[in-house]
């Protein structure tokens, strides 16, 4: 719904889009709650076993909340789906979000890293404590810095007062944030101000390769036992211990589960080792080559390949055209130790290093630790010369090009213009100017989005973006996403809409809407100030160091935002837009799967279409009127007929007079945040077994079908300036309407929720949008490993059940809205509802709102529907089995998957799920050692248990992703691991190294709204045993023994395994067959 999409991912900067439809989740529901690592982990659609113990917790990310006006001001990275949405009011595919804090959604792209995921707009939204730390910086004179000035030292914007900072004598700088969210934990970052930008040609990809070497032998771990040592302290590899490399930085990070002396010492030792204690042994370089090449192969895609071509065209003599972070297979295979030593010695030096600590620690104590561990690092002298990225082409006029590959899913037309530009200090005046550009781009994106709303439109959507590219250029871009076969018409639509802005400007309604959404974003930040996590502080400070912006307080951000918004009028935006786009220097390019003619011929045709369109007159835009919300009165308010309170869990459980069940829990875990979920019906269990893709179709047309009194576009408008989100979900055994709001907008959120039960729109326009996307859906299945997994392997395990099989073109076009209505309407109209609400709300006010909304609708079924044995039955093939599946691609990405059948029914034995989760951890670690480290194979092999309350069986699954010719050896190694484990040979040490990081990751669940909502409260009146899951969970893990894990190994015998390989076949080979 408001996090759903009907269009394509957006493009900004210089980025090509590889797989638009793959990100169009309502079309694919990507891919129907089934993934390579664990089929239970798709967003919003977890199966019960995943929800029960693995409820995903929002991850903190480094990004710039302070520059949320600069929502397009990103330093682009060479990645595939590399384009930030140019509008914070829309998601990654163009659908306006109208949920949570829009600025947070967008600004997660503002210096977002590969390894640190995008933040949850609420949980990661700042703060711990308003008090100034005891050691915060004062006016005492300090020695001259050996590094460039910090951003706030060049700005009139103050640093957030919670942050302390300093510099050691050797030049290493540091930041410290005392913060007790979560309590008893610490986050460390070590930022190295160098990435791929300082590589030489023979060392292309070497900065990232060197990052890998930091996890091998070091001064304090000469035996290479770093990962096991961390595991024994509760730090899991990849979860709490990780690193990433980009064009201009390399960052190492640790999430300490406690502040024990041993944990801090081990962590600080490794951070120091990274700076000057890596041994970089010859034999370890050789061993790691295969792992790095495996990562290069795993991240390969058509989009990445075409992006390289795009850079070479747009910036032909620029460093960015030559320095892609992962390098090439030839350079990775040939670079020798002296090149590593040279780079390491030149750039891993104190004057290029910044250490960041955020968490439950005293500032003075942390400063002493930093001095103790880093103070003896030798000052290597000058930082060296800054990077010269090279020239930015100017004065070339209109340039056109075409990037074509049959495996591209969807088409994209982009214009961009660029000019040279040096570094810009982060000042109040600069933020105000950047806010103007960003608001202008928001309006442009909204208008292009609305152009795609009519079912007869030629485009799905569009977006505008603006970027400061590594402090050497500024780039503005506008993209549209044509429907199949209509790219030529879309060129005219794009040109004329850009010219409409240039000639006629912006409407008052458009500007007011964008300003209201942006202001709400900053207000939400202040409201949620008390919920900044330590990982958020560490990640954002790292982004500030690398991006040269001031980490200012939420109040300061709001103050500047209000100043900027006060200056913004339609006339101001018209001037800003004209200053950027009233130019003849434009790069115009098309990315598409199929063309008629050569690329040069089509590029010339593209130019002529653009020029010819300029002769068509354009009319002024039509001024819109605000939407008057229709759903404020649902009839006579209901009453509470049953009311109880679970004392130890502080959960209130009620039954309303219309039989709706309600669970309430007040918390202060997230200031200003309320989360809710309404659970009803039986989900996929009731989907007819011959109704292929009906679940995804229903998800799409219901979610995009609006309400009887409002189209989905009108609902978007009504949500302007509100912090409200709602989404529809189809799980294995229930439907859901889930969402969030702040306390001021809860009434509207409950009205929106209730309206979808009593007055769904089922707008036929949604059917048209769905059908427009069918070609992209089919291509994404045809050309991806995920498609083969989801629509070949997974259905095989379900005995060919047509609910899971791949859809055909005829079948998709044959789906009609009445098909979805027939399935969903009975549950919507009268089905049992259990609504759970958790967060920062006033209980009395919330109950009254409930009685006026969901409590006022007609009577519902008093109990949930029964799940029959027939519904649960799976016609699984008898093991053992071995099958190979194929998909079409010239990129030979392949996977080895081993599956075992295990028990299900989580609610009957939650302990069994927990034990299988630990068994998966042990299996995964053995795969890491055998496949990644010893073989130099798959970059990230995995194992997971998949259980639920829905079907009669669950699955234990392993996967190792590589290339075609590695599938056999990966299968052999995985089966050998299973053979050993099935002999109950798991050791106490292995058990503890799997258990301790798992406990660390789960330790904060009881302080998480998401945990309480998704694991404990949701469905707890229908399944009261769920309330016990939180009570004895910690004690369960404390009492768990290795013998209990070894008792499960009988399920993993190679003799009862399902062996699957998925390989890529070139499309020409496939056609020949």
ABEGO torsion letter per residue (X at the ends): XAABBABBBBBBEABBBABAAAABAAAAGOBGGBBAABAAABBGABBAAAAAAABBBBBBBBBBAAAAAAAABBBBBBBABABBBABAABBAAGBBAGBEBAAAAAAAABGBBAABBBBBAAAAAEEABABBBAABBBABBBBBBABBBBAAAABABBBBAABBBBBBAAGBBBBBBBBAOBBGBBBBBBBBBBBAAABBAAABGAAAAAAAAAABBBAABAAGAAAAAAAAAGBBBGAABBBBBBAABBBBBBBBABABAAAAAAAAAAAAAAAAABAGBAAAAAAAAAAAAAAAAAABBAAAAAAAAAAAAABAABAAAABBAAEBAAAAAABBAAAAAAAAAAABBAAABBBBBBEBBBAAAAAAAAAAAAAABBBAEBAEBBBBAEBBBBGAEBBBBBBBBAABBEBBBBBBBBBBBBBBBBBAAAAAAAAAAAAAAAAAAAAAAAAAABAABABABBBBBBBBBGGABBBBBBBBBBBBGAAAAAAAAAAAAAAAAAAAEBBAAAAAAAAAAAAAAAAAAAAAAAABBAAAAAAAAAAAAAAGBBBBBAAAAAAAAAAAAAABBAAAAAAAAAAAABBABBBBBBBBABBBEBAAAAAAAAAAAAAAAAABBBBBBBBBBBBBBABABAEBBBBBABBBBBAAAGBBBBBBAAGBBBBBBBBAABBGBBBBBBBBEAEAAABBAABBGAAAAAAAAAAAAEBAABBAAAAAAAABGBBBBBBBBBBAABBBBBBBBBAAAAAAAAAAAAAAAABBAGBAAAAAAAAAAAAAAAAAAAABAAAAAAAAAAAAAAGGBAAABBBBAAAAAABBAAAAAAAAAAAAAABBBBBBBBEBBBAAAAAAAAAABAAABBBBBABBBBBBAAAABBBBBBOBBBBBBBBBBABABBBBBBBBBBBBGAAABAAAAAAAAAAAAAAAAAAAAAAAAAAGBBABBBBBBBBBAABABBBBBBBBBBBAAAAAAAAAAAAAAAAAAAAGABBAAAAAAAAAAAAAAAAAAAABAAAAAAAAABGAAABAAAAAAAAAAAAAAAABBAAAAAAAAAAABAAABBBBBBBBBBAAAAAAX
